[in-house]
Amino acid sequence: MKGNWIVGVGVAFVGLIANFALPTFRSHSEQDNCAFGPVSNADYRAYLLRAKKQLKPIPSFAFDGDALSWRMERLFEELSERQPSIFARLAVMHAVLRATGAEYRNTNGNNADRGRSDPFAQAVSDGETISFNYILDINKLWVFSPALREAWIVASLAGPRYTRPPGPLYPREVGGLGFIVHPPDPKGWPFGYQVRQDGSCPPIPASDLADRYSHPQAEVPNGDH
């Protein structure tokens, strides 16, 4: 009987470790097969390699979402080098998020139409921002959290109708990007929001809309806004 008890505890312990470790080491490598218009997959992977070298995990027992937001924004600005091309900046955005271990889920998935509309066309006509939604298992950042482990990250792209940021983590200007991190606490997520899986790569704008998201917007005549 004692031997059976020991075996049972051992099996339970192994199961607990597996339940913690397997999701942590799941890479979703298919999400690194993306290309962004003229930005090839090889170009994207070069951004990803640079992002991984600079975004080193900091072991901790506590997760600081705002600190991660600022780290990602600084890295994004450094890698994108304020390129005007929306395609290059979307590639850098995805590379920075993937470097943290985040998994792309959907774009505008919590909008009224559940993200079914073209997000770039919608932001031109009646929206202000485009929300690229990601999920991050914070254990991938060496934060030990076996229970509450999924943070929701929104990469917010300011569209042509954008006026001013509603908070410090939001984009500062049209064409800009901000990273908003919701910690892995269900009470901290907006009520009723879900982050469902819709694809592996963020969408890109049609060629006739790309210039509306150029950055900096000083290059775009005011009459075009």
N, C-alpha and C positions, 0 to 999 in steps of 0.2 A: 504493500500500500504506500509506504514511504517513497519507494522508487517511482511509483506511478505519479505521485504528487510532484516529485522533483521534475519528472519528464514533462508534466503538464505546465509547470511554471516555466520551464525552459522553452517549450513550444510557444507559450503566450509571450514570452520575452522576445523571441525571434520574430514573432508576428508583429509585435509592437515596433521593433527596429525596422522591419521591412516596410511597414506602413509609413514610417517616417522617412526612410531613405529612398525608396523607389520613386516617389513623386519628386523628391529633391533632385535626383540625378536624371530625370526625364528631360531631354534637351529640346524636343520639338524641332529637330534639325531641318524639317521641311520648310520652316519659316525663314530659313536662310538661303532659299533658292529664288528669292525675289529679285526682280529687276524693276526699275522705275523710269519707264520711257527711255530717254537717251542714256540713262545711267545703267550700265550693264550689271549683271550679277557679280562679275569680277570687281567692278568699281565698288559695289555695295560691300563685298567681303573685305575689301581694303579698308573701308570705313569701320567695319565691324572689328577687324583686327586692331586698329588703332584705339577704338573705344575700349576693348577688353584690356589692353595694356594700361590704360589710364584709369579705368574704373575698378580699382581693386577693392574687394570686400573688406569690411572692417568687423572682425568678430565681436559679437555683442549679445546680451540677453534682452535688449530692448530695441525696438524698431522706431526710428525717427523719420516719419514720412516727409516732413518739410525739408529736413537735411538732404534726403535723397532727391527731392525735387530740385533743390538748388544745385546739387552736384550734377544732375543730368542736364540742367539748363546751361551751366558753365561749360560742360563738355560739348553739348550741342553747338554752342556759339563758337567754341574753339575749332571743332571739326568742320563746321559748315563755312566758316570764314566769311560770313555774311554774303554768301553767294546769292545772286538774284534768282537763280533757277529754282522753281518749286520742286522739280524732280530731284535735284541734288539734295535739297533740304529734307524731303520726305525720306530719301535713302539714309541720310544721317540720323534723322529721327528714329527710324526703325532700328538702325545699327546701335544707337545708344540704349534703346530699350532692350534689345536682345542681349546686349552686353551685360545688363543686370540679371539676365535670365528670364525676363518677362516674356509672356506668350500673347501674341496678337489675338484678339477675339472678334471685334467688329468695328464698324465705323457708324457713328450716329445711332447705335442700336437702342438707345433709350429715348430717341425722338418719337413724336406721335406716330410716325409711319414705320417705326421700328427699323429705320435705316434702309428702307427699300428704294428711296429716291437717290438720284445722283447727288452725293453730298456737296460737290463743288458747284453744281448748278443751283442747288438749293440755297447755298450760302450767298450766291450772287443775287438771288431774287428776294428771299425773305428770311435769311438767317444771318447770324453774326459770326459764329464759330463752327468749326468742324471738329467733332470729338472722335479721336482714334482711341479705342478702348483696349487695354491690356490687363492681364492678370499676372501677378508676380508672387511666386512662392518665396517668402522672405527668408526661408532657410537657405536659399541659394546665395544669399548675401552673408552667410555665416551668422545668422540670427537664430538662436535656438528657440523654436516655437512649434512644437509638434501638433498643437491643437489649432489655434487661430493662426493660419499660415498664409492665407491669400490676401494680398493687397491689390486694390483696383487702381490702376494708373490711367489717367486720361491725358493724352497728348492733344492739346487744344490749339488748333490752327485758326488764326484770325482771318476772316474773309473780307471781301471788299466793302461790306457794310459795317464793319467793326468800328466802334467809336472810342471806347475807353475800357481799360481792364476792370472787371468787377472785384478783383482781389489781387494781392501781390504776386501770386504764382501764375497769373494769366498772361497772355501775350501783351506786349506793350504797344504794338502798332499793327496795322494791316500787313498780312503776310508773315507775321511773327508766330512763334511757337512757344507754348508754356507747358509745363508738366505738373499735373495736380495728382498727388498721391493720397488715396483714401486707405488708411491703415486697415489691417485685417481684423476689424471689429464690426460685426453686422450692424451694431447700433450707430456706427459712424458713417454708414453708407446711406445715401438718400432713400427714403422709404419707397419700396416697390421696385427699386432698380435691380436689374439683372445684367450680367455680363456674359451673354451667350456666345457660343462659337459660331462664326459665320464664314470664316476663311482663314488663309494662312498668310496673306500679304495685304498690306494697306492698299486701297485704290489710289489711282492717280487721276488728275484732271484731263479732260479732252484738250487737244492742242489749242482750240479756239478759246479756252478758258484759262490756260496756264498763265498768261500774262497778267490776269487779274489778281494773281497771287504772287506776283513778283515782289522781291524784297531787296532794297528798301523801296517803299511805295513812292518815294520822291520822283522816281523815273516814270510814273504813270500819270498822265494829265488828269487834273481834277475832274474834268468833264466825264471821265470814264468810270468814276466811282459810283 
